[in-house]
Structures are given as structure tokens and as C-alpha cells.
Amino acid sequence: MATHTVKADGSGDYTTIAAAISAAGNDDIIEIQDSSVYEENNMSISDLNLQIIAKGSNLPVIANGNSSTDTFHLYTSGAYFQNIN
């Protein structure tokens, strides 16, 4: 199990949630450590037990960056989201 940090300013492991998901393995944790608005789309989580958790006093927002697509595609029963707007 590994923890992947996401910070839009580049001070984390990744600047996008999608990049962290792509690098994640089974049972990993993705920590979003800032209150940015992440405009992302077509993020897929397949066959992984994965936790996506926001840390900090202000919560991040995951917004669809393209209104003609979905934000998330979940193909697993093991995805867990906490403190996400």
C-alpha cells in the first residue's frame, strides 16, 4: 500500500488526480492536500481498492472539465471517497 499526494502547485507527487489514479496500485491511498478546483474528466478506476481522501481545512472540488464526458468511471466495488466536494 502506497500513498500518492496530489497538489495543484506541484509540491506533491502529482498535480492531477488522474495522474495519481493512473499510478496507483491496489489498496493505495490518494491524498488531495489542497483546496483547489480540479477540472478533470474520464478518470477510470478499474479493479482496484482505492481510497481518495482530501486532507486539510478546506476541501477540494472535483469538477468536470468537459461537460460532454463523465468525471469518473468506476469499475470496482472498492473505491472510497472522503471529504470531496
C-alpha atoms as a printed R data frame, in Angstrom:
   type eleno elety resid chain resno       x      y       z
1  ATOM     1    CA   MET     A     1   0.000  0.000   0.000
2  ATOM     2    CA   ALA     A     2   1.364  3.396  -1.021
3  ATOM     3    CA   THR     A     3   0.162  6.952  -0.508
4  ATOM     4    CA   HIS     A     4   0.180  9.306  -3.516
5  ATOM     5    CA   THR     A     5  -0.160 13.038  -2.788
6  ATOM     6    CA   VAL     A     6  -1.874 15.484  -5.145
7  ATOM     7    CA   LYS     A     7  -1.245 19.235  -5.000
8  ATOM     8    CA   ALA     A     8  -2.054 21.542  -7.887
9  ATOM     9    CA   ASP     A     9   1.007 23.723  -7.161
10 ATOM    10    CA   GLY     A    10   3.401 20.856  -7.938
11 ATOM    11    CA   SER     A    11   4.639 20.285  -4.391
12 ATOM    12    CA   GLY     A    12   3.006 16.837  -4.156
13 ATOM    13    CA   ASP     A    13   3.709 13.630  -6.054
14 ATOM    14    CA   TYR     A    14   1.183 14.611  -8.765
15 ATOM    15    CA   THR     A    15  -0.570 17.777  -9.940
16 ATOM    16    CA   THR     A    16  -3.726 15.990 -11.116
17 ATOM    17    CA   ILE     A    17  -5.960 13.372  -9.575
18 ATOM    18    CA   ALA     A    18  -5.996 11.451 -12.865
19 ATOM    19    CA   ALA     A    19  -2.206 11.083 -12.819
20 ATOM    20    CA   ALA     A    20  -2.312  9.753  -9.259
21 ATOM    21    CA   ILE     A    21  -5.060  7.266 -10.169
22 ATOM    22    CA   SER     A    22  -3.030  6.072 -13.162
23 ATOM    23    CA   ALA     A    23  -0.009  5.424 -10.946
24 ATOM    24    CA   ALA     A    24  -1.953  3.805  -8.098
25 ATOM    25    CA   GLY     A    25  -1.951  0.134  -7.265
26 ATOM    26    CA   ASN     A    26  -4.390 -1.991  -5.308
27 ATOM    27    CA   ASP     A    27  -5.091 -0.733  -1.765
28 ATOM    28    CA   ASP     A    28  -3.279  2.583  -2.366
29 ATOM    29    CA   ILE     A    29  -4.372  5.920  -0.944
30 ATOM    30    CA   ILE     A    30  -4.587  9.170  -2.905
31 ATOM    31    CA   GLU     A    31  -4.433 12.247  -0.668
32 ATOM    32    CA   ILE     A    32  -5.542 15.554  -2.150
33 ATOM    33    CA   GLN     A    33  -3.705 18.080   0.005
34 ATOM    34    CA   ASP     A    34  -5.084 21.432  -1.106
35 ATOM    35    CA   SER     A    35  -8.394 23.169  -1.750
36 ATOM    36    CA   SER     A    36  -8.008 23.625  -5.496
37 ATOM    37    CA   VAL     A    37 -10.729 23.060  -8.061
38 ATOM    38    CA   TYR     A    38  -9.593 20.088 -10.141
39 ATOM    39    CA   GLU     A    39 -11.215 20.177 -13.576
40 ATOM    40    CA   GLU     A    40 -10.778 16.623 -14.739
41 ATOM    41    CA   ASN     A    41 -12.764 14.121 -16.739
42 ATOM    42    CA   ASN     A    42 -12.744 10.492 -17.839
43 ATOM    43    CA   MET     A    43 -10.931  9.208 -14.766
44 ATOM    44    CA   SER     A    44 -11.323  5.430 -14.567
45 ATOM    45    CA   ILE     A    45 -10.846  3.202 -11.551
46 ATOM    46    CA   SER     A    46 -10.850 -0.460 -12.539
47 ATOM    47    CA   ASP     A    47 -10.373 -3.473 -10.291
48 ATOM    48    CA   LEU     A    48  -8.646 -1.513  -7.521
49 ATOM    49    CA   ASN     A    49  -9.416 -0.986  -3.888
50 ATOM    50    CA   LEU     A    50  -8.530  2.691  -3.817
51 ATOM    51    CA   GLN     A    51  -9.088  5.487  -1.291
52 ATOM    52    CA   ILE     A    52  -9.285  9.100  -2.479
53 ATOM    53    CA   ILE     A    53  -9.134 11.350   0.569
54 ATOM    54    CA   ALA     A    54  -8.954 15.121   0.970
55 ATOM    55    CA   LYS     A    55  -6.685 16.414   3.747
56 ATOM    56    CA   GLY     A    56  -6.666 19.918   5.137
57 ATOM    57    CA   SER     A    57  -9.104 22.502   6.428
58 ATOM    58    CA   ASN     A    58 -10.579 23.482   3.047
59 ATOM    59    CA   LEU     A    59 -11.942 20.781   0.796
60 ATOM    60    CA   PRO     A    60 -11.027 20.395  -2.876
61 ATOM    61    CA   VAL     A    61 -13.635 20.363  -5.615
62 ATOM    62    CA   ILE     A    62 -13.578 17.849  -8.427
63 ATOM    63    CA   ALA     A    63 -15.343 19.430 -11.384
64 ATOM    64    CA   ASN     A    64 -15.945 18.001 -14.812
65 ATOM    65    CA   GLY     A    65 -13.540 19.754 -17.173
66 ATOM    66    CA   ASN     A    66 -15.612 18.759 -20.211
67 ATOM    67    CA   SER     A    67 -19.393 18.748 -19.964
68 ATOM    68    CA   SER     A    68 -19.735 16.134 -22.729
69 ATOM    69    CA   THR     A    69 -17.937 13.419 -20.722
70 ATOM    70    CA   ASP     A    70 -18.185 11.833 -17.294
71 ATOM    71    CA   THR     A    71 -15.874 12.762 -14.445
72 ATOM    72    CA   PHE     A    72 -15.397  9.240 -13.059
73 ATOM    73    CA   HIS     A    73 -15.868  5.752 -14.427
74 ATOM    74    CA   LEU     A    74 -15.905  3.243 -11.577
75 ATOM    75    CA   TYR     A    75 -15.416 -0.415 -12.484
76 ATOM    76    CA   THR     A    76 -14.793 -1.634  -8.963
77 ATOM    77    CA   SER     A    77 -16.630 -2.076  -5.710
78 ATOM    78    CA   GLY     A    78 -13.599 -0.944  -3.708
79 ATOM    79    CA   ALA     A    79 -13.434  2.818  -4.385
80 ATOM    80    CA   TYR     A    80 -13.769  5.064  -1.343
81 ATOM    81    CA   PHE     A    81 -14.088  8.866  -1.393
82 ATOM    82    CA   GLN     A    82 -13.782 11.101   1.715
83 ATOM    83    CA   ASN     A    83 -14.109 14.890   2.144
84 ATOM    84    CA   ILE     A    84 -14.530 15.628  -1.557
85 ATOM    85    CA   ASN     A    85 -16.890 18.322  -2.913
